[in-house]
Amino acid sequence: MHDLRQPGWRWTTLTANLHYYVHPFIFPIVLHLAVRHNAAGIRLPHDQLSLGLKSDPSRPIRKTALAGVFSMFKRVYLPKVQQAGLVVAERVFGLLGSGAMTEKLHDKLIK
């Protein structure tokens, strides 16, 4: 394991599979650390509901709820991330299908 505080190592993007860093008590700390360590960006979870349902119509209530929560995070945090000079991915695919990402679903999403 390398120490990212040593010269030559640079943070690129802050992300985590379970998106724990978007918790309201944790996000300000993560944003501060990203700026302090010159990260290029932070991954904000968001996904397009219509595309998620079109590519896989199963679990529509779960997907609608997740899309709503992700949308709220993006609406609240995007201005703060941009104000800090960090970038965010314009589009993210597959979050609404978490736990069910198959080759078939992947192919549908990228078409």
N, C-alpha and C positions, 0 to 999 in steps of 0.2 A: 504494500500500500504506500503510495507516495503522499507526501505532505504538500498540499496545494498552496501552502503559504510560502514555500521555498521559491527562490527566483527561477524563472523558466516555466513554471506551471501557471496556467491561467484558467479561471472558471469560464465556461462558455455559456451554458444555460442551466438554470435551476429547474429541476423536474423531479417528480416522484410518482411511482406507479399508482399509489392510492390517493394522491393529491392531498395529503394531510397538511401541506404547507398553505392551503387556502383557508384554513380555519381562521376565523377572525382574530384570535389571540396570537396565532403563529405568523400570519402573513406579514405584519409590519416588521417583525424580526428578520424574516427571510428577505424581504425587500431591502432592508438596511444592509444585510450581509451581501446581497447581490451587488449593490452599489459599491460597497466598501471594497469588495474583491474584484471589481471591474467585470462582472459577468455581462455578457452581451444581451441576455434576455431571461425571461421567466416563462415557463409554460403555463398558460391559463387554460384549464379544462373547459372546452365548449365543443358542441357538436350540433350539426343541423338535424333537427328532429325529422323533417320530411324525408331527408336522405336516409336516415337511420331506419325509418319505418319502411321506406321503399325497398331498401336492400335486404331487410329482414323484418317482416311484420309481426314476429312473435313478441310477446311481453310488451304490448303498447302502453300499458299504465306505468310500468317501471321506466320505460324509455321517456315517456312524457315527464315524469317526475324528475328524472336525472337531467333532462334537457332544461327544465325550469331552474333547477339548482345551479347547473353550469352557467346558464344565462345570467343568473343573479351575480355569481362570482365575477363573470366577465364585466358586467355593467358596473359593479362596484370597484373592481381592482384595475381594470384597463387604464382609466385616467391616471391612477397613481403610478402604474408601471411606466406609462408614456412620459409622465412628468419627471420621473427619475432617469429618463433617457435610455430605457431598456426596450428591447423589441419583444413582440409576441407573435406567434404563428398566426397568420391570417385565417387559416382553416385547419381543423383537426378532424380526422376521420376515425370512426370505429369505437369511440368511447361508449356509445350507447349499446354496443354489442360486447362490452367487456365480459370476459369469461367465455365468449362464444366466437372468437375470431378464428375463422377457418379460411382455408385457401379460397373456397367458393365465395364467402362473404367479402374477402379482400378483393377478389376479382370484380365483384359487383360494385364495390365502393370506388374503385379507380376507373371504372368505365363511365 
